[in-house]
Every structure is written in structure tokens, then in C-alpha cells.
Amino acid sequence: MPDLFDLSGDRVPLADADVRLFPDALGPDEADFAFRRLLSHTPWESREVVIWGKKRMQPRQIAWYGDDGAAYRYSGATFAPLPWTGLLQRLRRRMEVLSGARFNSVLLNLYRDGNDSMGWHSDNEPELGPEPVIASLTLGASRAFLFRRRSEQNGTPVKVMLAHGTMLLMAGQTQANWQHAINKEAGVTGPRISLTFRAVRTRSGSSEDRSKGAGPATPGPVNPKRR
């Protein structure tokens, strides 16, 4: 596997973390196509999770896709994967080429407007492994993605703006040392979809159950032309 951070992308200046921003992960037409298709064709659902011992509805809608057996558990909820769609397969391939990593699952989050949010957390569940690689693709409205040190939770957060077609890559010790969140934003009126590609350990104990190779170095188009 190539070194993740020998690839292109803008490094986000966080100590004890490996974070890069890819502003043009998708071209404008590709991003527009993917956003419209996912917004209208994804079986979005609201889920109840346990936060600080209390049951609450998530302040956003979600969908979980992945390889067979790539179940994901967090906040007292278990998510069984829906089968990959053609579009999600193409997006996965694009993120794999940019990151140099392999992914077997993706969590889709729909932030319907600025009232939807994501609380402070780290993606450090056991099935993700000790140093997970997570590629987060943004489609739709721009939102501020916040980082704070886990050991300095009262400090000033680091803000990274995630725009339409942008991918944020987190790896190494990022989840061990930092938390991230998306706060409510009154000025945001449009929807945002985030796709967080990751590799979870499956029932066989592996996060790389796909039998085929990584494929060509250049991914195909996200919105292939109809013949």
C-alpha cells in the first residue's frame, strides 16, 4: 500500500494527527450528479442512539452500506449494511485511489439544514482498529468541521470548511488524539450529505474481505454517460 501522505492533498495542521483535505475530490458535475441521486434515492432513516446513558434521536438522518458482514456499532445501536449501489461503488473507488486505502463500508449522513448536527466524538470503535483510515466526502451545503484535542476539550476548536465535492482524510493517530463535530449553523438552509468511507472488521476478523485487487490507478467517472 502506498504511503497515504505521499499523495496529493492539503495537510490540515493538527499535531499528533494525519489529516488531509482534497478540495477537488469530485468535479462539479460529478458532485452535482452524486448529490441529487443520493438525496432522492437513499433510504434515509432517523435512528435512536444512547448518549450519556440517555436515548435520543440522532439530529440527522443516516444510511449504512457495505460488504456482507460489515456491521457497525456505536452509541448503543447496531447497523447492518445495505448492499452497495453502483454509484456508491464508483465513489468508493474514487476515495480509494485518492487515499491509497481500502474501504468495505460507508456511513451516509444527511444534514437537512443548519439545525442538524453531529456531537463531539472520535471514530474509535473497536471494529475500526487502532489507527482507522476514514475518508469523508461532502456533497451539498458547506459546513464547518471542528476538531478539538481529546485532552484539551475546553480549548479553541480548529475549524475546517468542507465544501461540495471535498474529501477530508483522517488516519494515523487522529482518532486517538482528537475529537470532531459539526455544530448547528443558523445560516445554513440547504442539505448536506457526508459519506464516511471506512474499513470495519467483519465476522471473519478482517477489514479487507474483498477478493479482487485494488484495480486500475485511475477511477472511472462517477456519472457515466448513458449509451
N, C-alpha and C positions, 0 to 999 in steps of 0.2 A: 504494500500500500504506500502511495506517495506521502511525503510529509504534508500534513494538512496545511501548514502555514508557509509552504513554499509556493502555494498557488496565489492567484490574484485576489484582490480584496483589500479593503482598508482596515487596518488594525484599530480596534477600539482600545484606548489607553486605560486598561484596568490592570492593576498589579495582581500577580498570582492568578491570572486567568488567561485563557486563549479565546479571544472574541474577535471576529472579523465581520465587516459589513460589505455586502456585494450589492451596490446600488442598482445595477442593471442585470439582475439575475434572469429576468424576463424582459423582452422588449415590450413596448407599449401595446402593440396589437395582441401579442400573446397574453399579456397580463389582463387586458380587457376581456378577451375571449374566456380565459380561465375564470375570472371573477363572475361574469354573467352566468356561465354554465354551472359553477359550483353553488352560487347563490340560489338558483332556481331548481337545481336537480338533487341537491344533497338532502337526505332525510334528517334535518336538524331536530334536535330534541333538547329539552331542558332536564337536567338531572339534579337529584338531591344528593348532597355530599355532607360529610361531617367535618365541621371546622371548629376547633377548640371545644370538642365534645358536644356541639350543637348541630342539629340537622338544619341545613339551609339549601335553598335553591341556588344553583350557580347563576351569577349575574351575566350570563351569556349563554348561547346555545352551542352544542357540540356534535361531532360525529367522529367515530373511530374506525379506521380502515387498516387492514394489514394482512400479512400472511396467515395461513391457518395456524392457530395456536398462539398467535401473538397477542395474548390478553394483557391488559394493563390495569393496575390497581393503584388508586390514590384516594385520599380523603374518605375512606370507608366504602368506596364504590369500585366495582369491577366492570371493565369494559371489554366485551368480546368483539373482535374485529369484523366489520363488514368486508366483503371481498373487494379487491382493487377494481376500480373502473379504468377504462383506457386512458382518460385524462390524468387521473392520479398516477398511473404508471409512468406516463410521459413526464409529469412533474417530478416524480421520484428520480427518474433517470437524470434529469437536469440537475437536481440538487446533488446527486452522487458524483456527477462529473465535476461540479464546482468545488465540492468539499473533499473529494478523494475518499469518502466514507461509504459504507453500505447501510441501507435502511430497510427494515422489514415492516414498518408501520408508520402511520401518520395520524395525528390528532388535529382535527379541524375545529377551530373556534370561530363563531360568528358573533361579533360585537355589533349589535344592531344600530347603535348610535353611541354618543358620548356617555350615556347613562350606564352602559355595560362596562365591566371592568374585570381585572384579574388581581387578586390579592398577592401579597408578598410570599414568595416561596422559592425553593430550589427544586430542580428536577433531579432528585437524588434517591428515587425509589430503588430498592434492591435489584429489580429486574432490568434496570438500565445499566448496571455495572458501576465500577468505581470512578471512571472518567468518561461519562457518556458524551457522544457527539450528537448535537441537535442542530438541525438546520430549520430555521423558522422563516417561511416565505409570507410576505404581506401582500394582500390584494385589497383594493378599495381605499377607504379613507386612511389618511396618515394618522398615526397615533404615537405618543411618546412612550418609549420602552425604558423603564427605570431600573437601574442597578444600585444595590447597596451591599456593603460588606456584612456578612453574617455576624462578625464580631463587633461591628460598629453600627448598630441598627438605628441610632439616633443621628447619624451623620447626614450630610447633604447627598442625596442620590445623584448618580451620574445618569444623564438623560441622552438617549439615542432616538432620533426621529426615524420611524420606519414608514417609508412611502410605498406607493403602489409599485409592485414588481421588485421590491428589495428583499434580499435574503440576509438574515443575521445568523452567523455560525458560532456556536458555543461549544468548546471542547476542553480537554485537559482538566485542570483543577477549578474551572469556572463554577460548577455546581457545589463544590466543596467549600468554596470561599465566598461566594456571592449569592444573593437572592435577587429576584427580578419581579416586576409588577407592571400593570397598566392601570393607572388611576382613571377615575371618571373625569370627563372633559366636557364642560357645558357647551363649548363652541363647536363640537363635532356633531353634525346632523346626519351624516351618511354612514352606511355599514362598512365594516372591515372584516375580512376573513384572514385568519392566520392558519398556516399549515405547518405544523411542527413535526418534521420527519425525524425518526429515531430508530434505534435497534434495541428491541426488548428481548430478553431471554425467553425462549419458548419452552414447551413441555420437555423437549429433548435436552434443555440446558444450554442451547446455542442461540446466539443472536444472528447467525448467518446460515440459515437453513436453506437458502436459495441455492439450487444445484448449478445454475448456469453461471457463467463468468460475468465479469463486470461489463462486457460489451464494448462497443466502439468508443473511442476517445471523445467523439463529438455527438451529442444527443440530437435526436430528431426534433422537428418543430412541435410545439405544444398544441397548435391549432392547425393540423394537417388539412390541406385543401381537399375538398370532396371531388372525386373524379366523375 
